[in-house]
Amino acid sequence: MMAKILVSACLLGRPVRYNGSARTVAHPALERWRQEGRLVSICPELTAGFSVPRPPAEIAEGRSGEAVLSNGARVIEATGADVTDLYVAGAQATLALAREHDCRFALLIDGSPSCGSGFIYDGAFAGRKHVGAGVTAALLRQHGIEVFAETEIDALQARLL
């Protein structure tokens, strides 16, 4: 049986990002996986109950998703609202979906406070990035799911061989 791949909905063309946009990725492997029925699409934020559009959010104080999951950091919107609990709920729902479909791999949009896997923003809403993972990416990794950014499709493809 071919492995299923959890994918950020915005990468598949869904306009679910905070600003109502998509971040559609065109890649032959992604299109082949779609045709093979291997993709399981989710937006952790929408699953948690956020709307589109919504205020941008970042993990505060240059921390990461691992710190959020251990209650050592908060996710804050640009408005100042603390949305940590919703981000954790979205991550848990995403993990449940991944388990339901036996996904061992995830392809998530980098930079997001949920889905970032290589980098996230530092919490100052100044466009500064730092190495780290979002809440969902961190939770998936803690449960043995390999997480790849949209720039790493070739590496994911190599892992599937």
QUIQUI-V662271 format. One record per pair of residues at least 4 apart in sequence whose ideal C-beta (glycine too) atoms are under 7 Angstrom apart, sorted by the first residue. I is the first residue (numbers start at 0). J is the second residue. If there is no record, write none. Layout:
# QUIQUI-V662271
i: {I I}
j: {J J}
This chain:
# QUIQUI-V662271
i: {1 1 2 2 2 2 3 3 3 3 3 4 4 4 4 4 4 4 4 5 5 5 5 5 6 6 6 6 6 6 7 7 7 7 7 8 8 8 8 8 9 9 9 9 9 9 9 10 10 10 10 10 10 11 11 12 12 13 13 14 14 14 14 15 15 15 16 16 16 17 17 17 17 18 19 19 22 24 24 26 26 27 28 28 28 29 29 30 31 32 32 33 39 39 39 41 41 41 42 43 43 43 43 43 43 43 43 44 44 44 45 46 46 46 47 47 47 47 47 48 49 49 54 54 54 55 55 55 56 56 56 56 56 57 57 57 57 57 57 58 58 58 58 58 58 58 58 58 59 59 59 59 60 60 61 61 61 62 62 62 63 63 63 63 64 64 64 64 64 64 65 65 65 66 66 67 67 67 67 67 67 68 68 68 68 73 73 74 74 74 74 74 75 75 75 76 76 77 82 83 84 85 86 86 86 86 87 87 88 89 89 89 90 90 90 90 90 91 91 92 93 93 94 94 94 94 95 96 97 97 97 97 102 103 103 104 104 104 104 104 105 105 105 105 106 106 106 106 107 107 107 107 107 107 108 108 109 109 109 109 109 109 109 110 110 110 110 110 111 111 112 112 112 113 113 113 114 114 114 115 115 115 115 115 116 116 116 116 116 117 117 118 118 118 118 119 119 119 119 119 120 120 121 121 123 132 132 132 133 134 135 136 136 137 138 139 139 140 140 145 147 147 147 151 152 153 154 155}
j: {35 37 37 103 104 159 37 39 100 101 102 32 37 38 39 102 104 105 106 39 41 97 102 105 10 11 38 39 40 106 42 106 107 108 114 13 15 40 41 42 13 15 16 21 22 42 108 22 23 24 106 108 149 38 40 21 23 21 42 19 20 21 51 42 45 51 20 21 22 52 53 54 55 52 51 52 108 29 149 30 152 31 32 152 156 33 152 34 35 37 38 38 96 100 102 46 93 96 46 47 89 90 92 93 113 114 135 49 89 113 49 89 92 93 85 86 88 89 92 85 53 85 76 77 78 76 77 124 74 75 76 82 112 75 112 120 121 122 124 62 63 64 67 72 74 112 119 122 72 73 75 122 72 122 121 122 129 66 71 72 119 131 132 137 68 132 133 134 136 137 69 132 137 71 72 72 74 83 86 87 134 87 134 137 138 81 83 82 83 86 112 134 79 81 122 80 82 124 86 87 88 89 90 112 113 134 91 134 92 93 113 135 94 113 134 135 138 95 138 96 97 135 98 138 139 142 99 100 102 105 139 144 144 144 145 144 145 147 155 158 139 144 146 147 147 149 152 155 114 116 135 136 146 148 114 149 115 116 117 118 148 149 150 115 118 119 120 128 115 133 119 133 134 133 134 135 133 135 136 119 131 132 133 136 132 136 146 147 148 130 148 128 129 130 131 128 129 131 132 133 127 128 127 129 127 136 137 140 137 138 139 140 146 141 142 144 146 144 146 158 151 154 155 155 156 157 158 159}
